[in-house]
Amino acid sequence: MITLITNIKELLQVREIAIDKVSGAEMAILPTIKNAFLVIKDNVIAAFGSMDQLPAIQADQTIDATGKVVMPSWCDSHTHIVYAGNREQEFVDRINGMTYEQIANRGGGILNSAKKLNETSEEEIYNQSKIRLEEVMRLGTGAIEIKSGYGLTFEGELKMLRVIQKLSYDYPITIKATFLGAHAFPLEFKENPKGYIDLIITEMLPKIAENKLADFIDVFCETGYFSVEETEQIMEAGIKFGLKPKIHVNQFNSIGGIQAGVKYNALSVDHLEVMKQEDIETLKNTVTMPLALPSCSYFLSIPYTPARDMIAAGLPLAIATDYNPGSTPSGNMNFVVATACIKMKMTPEEAINAATINGAYAMGISNTHGSITIGKKANLIITKAISSYYQLPYAFGSNLIDSVFIEGKIVV
């Protein structure tokens, strides 16, 4: 099956030589071709260039993209979209003055979601989650990471990971699974944190590894959750079972989680709303991708990741949705890109790089996703007719997507 897209107003994120990520000043550079064509063969990008170089092609279908921008689909590298129910009441409680921490301390937050998940059947969790997955695919996401962490029991965590696995079987989108058993301490282990960590290490991890249910291991390293020492212990155990670390750090406090992540070569350190200069220095010249979650800051009214300071220091940066029922009930990467520009003062070029090639790196898939490169997956966004790609973050409330391709096929 050969698909030819012609008369593309501008083809974004063109990388003839494959790269893993972009950092520092390079983040402001977004290579493009104006008046372009692109060829899809089966599920990969087969050719591209300017229209005046278009060769004779026997295409099965031709799409005229006059006035439209074509770019790689979004790579959403931090989500929690497998969950049961919602936390709408907590949303109202915050409006009425309660903080995220106060809600968590009364048994809300993550523990609220865990209670609902353990009371809900695996089939129902799947049915709720697939609706969210289909929605984000229509919004342009072509690769996604999904975490467990709302089970907090042996069976609950495995149930979540099985749902993630079934979603990956049933849908063409690339899905990477993360085991986040260390999301919070269950109430029954509140006075026995060591007991819960032992459960994670001696019972959950062996079963997860045996059934190949996860790619990564994650820990919520934060005051009131998991200490740096506990985080290191869990990361170390995960690595022994073949899981690469991706960890939550610096959402409310800087307590040394970034240093722990770098020590264990974490693929990414995520949130980073509170950053000290030593945190930025620690991340320099490492394999660890800093990852910001702008719509979480928006929804919780907490600080935004200091993107300008980090990029000025030469760091790379990825952005993702953090789609979850408590702090970011949205998987709209278009809004994330716009919010990164509006609130974090990232340029459109930086934000698009952060949401495509750097997002792919934060999932370990930059060899197949995140740029317009021959041989990469044909995961594409075709916009509606727009004045320029600057309109994507500028018109933040408008749906400017005309169609989405995943694995070479239009998402219906």
NORCOR-V774359 format. One record per helix or strand of 2 or more residues. SS is the DSSP state (H for helix, E for strand). FROM is the first residue (numbers start at 1). LEN is the number of residues. If there is no record, write none. Layout:
SS|FROM|LEN + SS|FROM|LEN
This chain:
E|2|11 + H|24|5 + E|32|10 + E|44|7 + H|51|3 + E|61|4 + E|68|5 + E|74|3 + H|88|8 + H|100|6 + H|110|9 + H|122|17 + E|141|7 + H|154|17 + E|174|9 + H|187|3 + H|193|18 + E|216|6 + H|228|13 + E|244|6 + H|257|7 + E|268|4 + H|277|7 + E|289|4 + H|294|7 + H|307|6 + E|318|2 + H|333|12 + H|348|8 + H|357|5 + E|380|6 + H|390|5 + E|401|6 + E|409|2
